[in-house]
Amino acid sequence: MIGEQQIYERIGEEGFEKLVHAFYKQIPQDDILGPMYPADDLVGAEQRLRDFLVGRFGGPPRYVEQRGHPRLRMRHAPFPVTRAARDRWMQLMTKALDEAELPADVSKMLLEFFDGVATFMMNRE
């Protein structure tokens, strides 16, 4: 079993790029999540998630260097993260994990992380 901090060693920038790109290409046409993302900032949102994940899982801490502490709940407070939004986010991220074809143990660890964080991020009934 690998540790979370070893994920970057296993998949590198390329793995996180594939995963996050596979996720964000689904956003514009999604009826629940699409409206939460400004169309003119999808590239920025993709970069921020990629940088956050890279740093969180053992890579360079670009996200923290550029934006400070993640403060995920605070940063997402303006968005209605309901159970439906949480579940859709997980559905799209699971599909992205499948598409990225990362090693099975890495995908399993990332999915567990995403599941916990997605639930933590819920802020509306």
N, C-alpha and C positions, 0 to 999 in steps of 0.2 A: 504494500500500500504506500502510495506516495503522499507526502505532506503537501499542504496547500502552497507553501512557498516554493515548491519544486515544479509547479505547473508551468511557470514561465520557462524553466529550463527544458521542459519536455516539448512545449509547442511553440515557444518563441513569439516574436512579433507576428509572424505569418499566421499562426494559429488563431491568435486573438483578432487579427484583421479579418480572416475568413469568417469567424463566428459573428463578430459584430456587424460586418457587412451583410451577411445572410439575414441577420435580425432586421436591420434597418431597411433593407429593400422591401420588406413586407409592410412597413408602417404606412406609407402614403395611401394605400388602398384599404387600410383597416378601418372599419366603422367605429370602433371604440377608441383605439389608441391614436389613429391618424389625426383627429382633431386636436389632440394634446400637443402635437409637435408642429411648430411653425415650419411651413414648407421651405422658407428661406434659410433655415438653420439646421436642416437634417444632417448636413455634412459636419457641422459643429457638434451636434448631439452625438453623432457616430464617433467622432474623435474623442469627445469627453468620456463616453462609456469605455471605449478601447483603452484610453490612458488610465482610467480608474482601474479596470480589470488587470491590466499589465502590472501596475504598481501593487495592487492588492495580492497578486499571486506570484510575487518574487522578481518582477522586472523593474526597470527604472521608474522612479517615483514622479513622473512628469505631471500627473494630475495634481498631486499635493504641491509640487513646486509652482504650478501655474495658478491653482485655484484655492490652495489651502486645504484644511480638513474637509473631507467629503460632506459632512453634515447632510446626509441623504434625505432624512425626513424634512428638514427645513427647506432644502432646495426643491423638494417635490410638493411642499405644502400647497402651492397655488393650484395644483392639478388634482382633479377628483379621482383619487386612487381607491376605487370601490372594489368589492370582491370580484365583480365582472371584469374590471380593468386588470386586476391582479391576475386573474385566471387567463385572460387573453394574453397578457404579457408572457406568462409562463408557456402558453401554447405556442406563441411565435418563437420564443427562445428555445423551446424544445425542438421545434422544427429547424431552427438555425443550427443547433447542436448536431442534429442528424445530417444536415447538409454540409457542415464543416468537416465531418468525418475525422474528428479528433480521436485519440486513443480512448478506448472504452473507460478505463479507470479515470482519466481526466474528465471526460464527459459526465461521468457519475458524480464526481466531486463538484464540478461546476453546477450541475443540476441541483444538487443538495443545497449549495450556497445560494443559488438564485431563488429556490423555493422559500428558504428562510427569509431572505431579504425582501422578496416580493410581498410576503405576508406582513413583515415589519413595516413596509411602506404604506399599507392601507391606512387611509385617513378620512374616509367617508363611509357612511352606512350604505 
